[in-house]
Amino acid sequence: MIKEPIPELEGKNIAILAMGNSQLDYHKMVTHSKKFDEVWAINAMIGVLKKVDRAFIMDPVSRFFDTDDAGNMTVMMKETLPTADYPIYTCELDKRVKALEEYPIKEVVTDLHCGYFNNTISYAIAFALWNKVGGVSMFGADFTYKGNLYFAEQGRGCCEFWLAKCIDAGIIVQVALTSGLLDADVPIQEKLYGYHRLEDPYVTYMEKDELKICKWSEVEKQQAIPIGLVGRHDGQVQEGIVEPKKY
């Protein structure tokens, strides 16, 4: 079990992939030659990704071997887990999966002064914070979907809480364009509540890692900031490129 942060992770650019629809943005980025220092898989993404450096499966893996609770994922996980050759962090070891490592829960909670975890993705984000990575890019962590307002998965608030702590620690946070996490999929003109009702609202965007704010009309006149592609603080990628939104 890990007792201290991993020195090799400090300052690294990490992609965290969960199972929501916005995982597709990651695959598009790969086709555009985007690379990350490490790719961390959440749960069943271990059976999808070509490259996995670490994985987080916080349910006991006996759930996959001894029950059908995981539904259609059960067979795939049974086949994939024993073949993993990268660390899989979890809550309990199981001799059927040699790659399992106990998540450093005591160390993370103690060092980060917080024990708020209600889903697996939040453990991965906290692990990134604990290891002082340089950047976290989120894919497939969607929780809510514009096309289905009557469906939502538990955990969005917890993940956004930990991402806020990452931002406060100086970690660059990016979110897939099609994800609802941190309102990444909200148009730039609608991000600042109240102002979104004005004909010429204030908008925020990132320019050379510095947060800027101005009127929407000023952004259009400058034509220096590609619109609608990057972040709650939007800005700075060319149209057609699937870069995540930056915070």
C-alpha positions as CSV (number, residue, x, y, z in Angstrom):
1,M,0.0,0.0,0.0
2,I,1.2,3.5,-0.9
3,K,2.1,5.5,2.2
4,E,3.5,8.6,0.5
5,P,2.9,10.6,-2.7
6,I,4.6,9.2,-5.8
7,P,7.5,11.7,-6.7
8,E,7.3,10.8,-10.4
9,L,3.7,12.1,-10.6
10,E,4.5,15.6,-9.4
11,G,3.8,18.1,-12.2
12,K,2.6,15.5,-14.6
13,N,-0.4,16.0,-17.0
14,I,-3.0,13.4,-16.2
15,A,-6.1,12.3,-18.2
16,I,-8.9,10.7,-16.1
17,L,-11.4,8.6,-18.1
18,A,-14.8,7.6,-16.8
19,M,-17.6,5.9,-18.6
20,G,-19.8,8.8,-19.6
21,N,-20.5,9.9,-23.1
22,S,-17.8,12.6,-23.1
23,Q,-15.1,9.9,-23.0
24,L,-15.5,10.1,-26.8
25,D,-13.8,13.5,-26.7
26,Y,-10.6,11.8,-25.4
27,H,-10.6,9.4,-28.3
28,K,-11.0,12.3,-30.7
29,M,-8.1,14.0,-29.1
30,V,-5.9,10.9,-29.5
31,T,-6.6,11.0,-33.2
32,H,-5.4,14.6,-33.2
33,S,-2.1,13.4,-31.6
34,K,-2.8,14.8,-28.1
35,K,-0.8,13.0,-25.5
36,F,-0.8,12.9,-21.7
37,D,1.9,11.8,-19.2
38,E,-0.5,9.3,-17.7
39,V,-4.0,8.0,-18.4
40,W,-6.1,6.9,-15.4
41,A,-9.1,4.6,-16.0
42,I,-12.2,4.5,-13.9
43,N,-13.9,1.1,-13.5
44,A,-14.9,-0.5,-16.8
45,M,-12.7,1.8,-18.9
46,I,-9.9,-0.7,-18.2
47,G,-11.5,-2.8,-20.9
48,V,-11.7,0.0,-23.4
49,L,-8.5,1.9,-23.3
50,K,-5.4,0.9,-25.2
51,K,-3.2,2.8,-22.8
52,V,-3.8,2.7,-19.0
53,D,-1.2,3.8,-16.5
54,R,-3.4,3.5,-13.4
55,A,-6.9,2.5,-12.6
56,F,-9.4,3.2,-9.8
57,I,-12.1,0.6,-9.0
58,M,-13.2,1.4,-5.5
59,D,-15.9,-1.3,-5.3
60,P,-14.4,-4.6,-4.1
61,V,-13.6,-6.6,-7.3
62,S,-15.4,-9.6,-5.7
63,R,-18.5,-7.8,-7.0
64,F,-17.4,-8.8,-10.6
65,F,-16.2,-12.3,-9.8
66,D,-18.9,-13.4,-7.3
67,T,-22.0,-11.5,-8.3
68,D,-23.8,-10.2,-11.3
69,D,-24.3,-6.8,-9.8
70,A,-22.4,-5.1,-12.5
71,G,-24.8,-6.3,-15.2
72,N,-23.4,-6.5,-18.7
73,M,-20.0,-5.3,-17.5
74,T,-19.5,-8.5,-15.5
75,V,-18.0,-10.7,-18.2
76,M,-15.7,-8.1,-19.5
77,M,-14.4,-7.2,-16.1
78,K,-13.8,-10.8,-15.2
79,E,-11.7,-11.2,-18.3
80,T,-9.8,-7.9,-18.0
81,L,-9.0,-7.6,-14.3
82,P,-6.6,-10.7,-14.0
83,T,-4.6,-9.4,-17.0
84,A,-4.0,-5.9,-15.8
85,D,-0.3,-5.0,-15.5
86,Y,-0.7,-1.5,-14.0
87,P,-1.8,-0.4,-10.4
88,I,-5.5,-0.7,-9.7
89,Y,-6.4,1.2,-6.6
90,T,-9.3,-0.2,-4.6
91,C,-10.7,-0.7,-1.1
92,E,-9.8,-4.4,-0.7
93,L,-7.3,-6.8,-2.1
94,D,-8.3,-9.9,-3.9
95,K,-5.9,-12.7,-4.8
96,R,-7.6,-13.1,-8.2
97,V,-6.3,-9.7,-9.3
98,K,-2.5,-9.3,-8.8
99,A,-2.6,-5.6,-9.9
100,L,-4.7,-4.5,-7.0
101,E,-3.3,-2.0,-4.5
102,E,-5.1,-0.6,-1.5
103,Y,-6.1,3.1,-2.0
104,P,-4.1,5.2,0.5
105,I,-7.3,6.4,2.1
106,K,-5.8,7.3,5.5
107,E,-3.0,9.3,4.0
108,V,-5.2,11.1,1.5
109,V,-7.8,12.0,4.0
110,T,-5.2,13.1,6.6
111,D,-3.0,15.1,4.3
112,L,-5.9,16.8,2.4
113,H,-8.0,17.3,5.5
114,C,-11.2,16.0,3.9
115,G,-13.1,12.7,3.7
116,Y,-15.8,13.6,1.2
117,F,-16.0,10.7,-1.3
118,N,-19.2,9.4,-2.8
119,N,-18.0,8.0,-6.1
120,T,-14.9,6.4,-7.6
121,I,-14.0,9.4,-9.8
122,S,-13.6,11.6,-6.7
123,Y,-11.0,9.2,-5.3
124,A,-9.0,9.6,-8.6
125,I,-9.1,13.4,-8.5
126,A,-8.1,13.5,-4.8
127,F,-5.2,11.1,-5.7
128,A,-4.1,13.5,-8.3
129,L,-4.2,16.4,-5.8
130,W,-2.4,14.4,-3.2
131,N,0.4,13.7,-5.7
132,K,0.7,17.3,-6.8
133,V,0.2,16.7,-10.5
134,G,0.4,19.6,-12.9
135,G,-2.8,19.1,-14.8
136,V,-6.0,17.0,-14.7
137,S,-8.1,16.5,-17.8
138,M,-11.6,14.9,-17.2
139,F,-13.3,12.8,-19.8
140,G,-16.5,10.7,-19.3
141,A,-17.3,12.3,-15.9
142,D,-20.7,13.6,-17.0
143,F,-23.4,12.8,-14.4
144,T,-26.1,14.9,-16.1
145,Y,-27.2,15.0,-19.7
146,K,-28.9,17.7,-21.6
147,G,-30.9,15.2,-23.6
148,N,-32.3,13.5,-20.5
149,L,-33.3,16.0,-17.8
150,Y,-34.9,13.3,-15.7
151,F,-31.7,11.3,-15.3
152,A,-28.6,12.1,-13.2
153,E,-25.9,10.0,-11.6
154,Q,-24.7,10.6,-8.1
155,G,-21.3,12.3,-7.7
156,R,-21.1,15.5,-9.7
157,G,-21.0,17.7,-6.7
158,C,-18.3,15.6,-5.0
159,C,-16.1,15.6,-8.2
160,E,-16.6,19.4,-8.7
161,F,-15.6,19.9,-5.0
162,W,-12.3,18.0,-5.5
163,L,-11.7,19.8,-8.9
164,A,-12.1,23.1,-7.1
165,K,-9.5,22.0,-4.6
166,C,-7.2,21.1,-7.5
167,I,-7.7,24.6,-9.1
168,D,-7.0,26.2,-5.7
169,A,-3.8,24.2,-5.5
170,G,-2.6,25.6,-8.9
171,I,-3.4,22.4,-10.9
172,I,-4.7,23.1,-14.4
173,V,-8.1,21.5,-14.7
174,Q,-9.7,20.8,-18.1
175,V,-13.1,19.1,-18.8
176,A,-14.3,17.4,-22.0
177,L,-16.3,19.8,-24.2
178,T,-19.5,17.6,-24.1
179,S,-19.5,17.1,-20.4
180,G,-21.8,18.9,-17.9
181,L,-19.0,18.8,-15.3
182,L,-18.2,22.4,-14.3
183,D,-20.7,23.5,-16.9
184,A,-18.2,22.7,-19.6
185,D,-20.9,22.2,-22.2
186,V,-22.6,25.5,-21.5
187,P,-22.1,28.2,-24.2
188,I,-19.7,31.0,-23.2
189,Q,-22.4,33.6,-23.2
190,E,-24.5,31.7,-20.7
191,K,-21.9,30.8,-18.1
192,L,-22.3,33.9,-15.8
193,Y,-25.8,33.6,-14.4
194,G,-27.8,36.8,-14.6
195,Y,-25.5,38.3,-17.2
196,H,-26.7,35.5,-19.5
197,R,-30.0,37.4,-19.9
198,L,-28.3,40.5,-21.3
199,E,-27.9,41.2,-25.0
200,D,-24.2,41.8,-24.5
201,P,-23.2,39.7,-21.4
202,Y,-19.9,39.5,-19.7
203,V,-17.9,36.4,-20.5
204,T,-14.8,34.9,-19.0
205,Y,-11.9,33.1,-20.7
206,M,-8.3,32.0,-20.3
207,E,-5.5,33.7,-22.1
208,K,-2.0,32.3,-21.5
209,D,-3.2,30.7,-18.3
210,E,-4.6,34.1,-17.0
211,L,-8.3,34.6,-16.4
212,K,-9.8,37.4,-18.4
213,I,-13.3,38.9,-18.4
214,C,-14.9,41.3,-20.9
215,K,-18.2,41.9,-22.8
216,W,-19.2,39.4,-25.4
217,S,-19.1,42.1,-28.1
218,E,-15.5,42.9,-27.2
219,V,-14.5,39.3,-27.7
220,E,-16.0,39.2,-31.1
221,K,-14.2,42.5,-32.1
222,Q,-10.9,41.3,-30.9
223,Q,-11.2,38.0,-32.8
224,A,-8.2,36.9,-30.9
225,I,-10.1,34.3,-28.8
226,P,-11.7,31.4,-30.6
227,I,-15.2,31.1,-29.2
228,G,-17.2,28.3,-27.7
229,L,-14.5,25.7,-27.2
230,V,-12.6,26.1,-24.0
231,G,-13.9,26.2,-20.5
232,R,-15.9,28.0,-17.9
233,H,-13.2,30.6,-18.4
234,D,-13.2,29.7,-22.2
235,G,-10.8,30.5,-25.0
236,Q,-7.6,29.6,-26.8
237,V,-8.0,26.7,-29.2
238,Q,-8.9,26.6,-32.9
239,E,-12.4,25.6,-34.0
240,G,-12.7,21.9,-34.9
241,I,-10.0,20.8,-32.4
242,V,-11.5,18.9,-29.5
243,E,-9.4,20.3,-26.7
244,P,-11.2,20.2,-23.4
245,K,-12.3,23.3,-21.6
246,K,-9.7,24.8,-19.3
247,Y,-10.3,26.2,-15.8
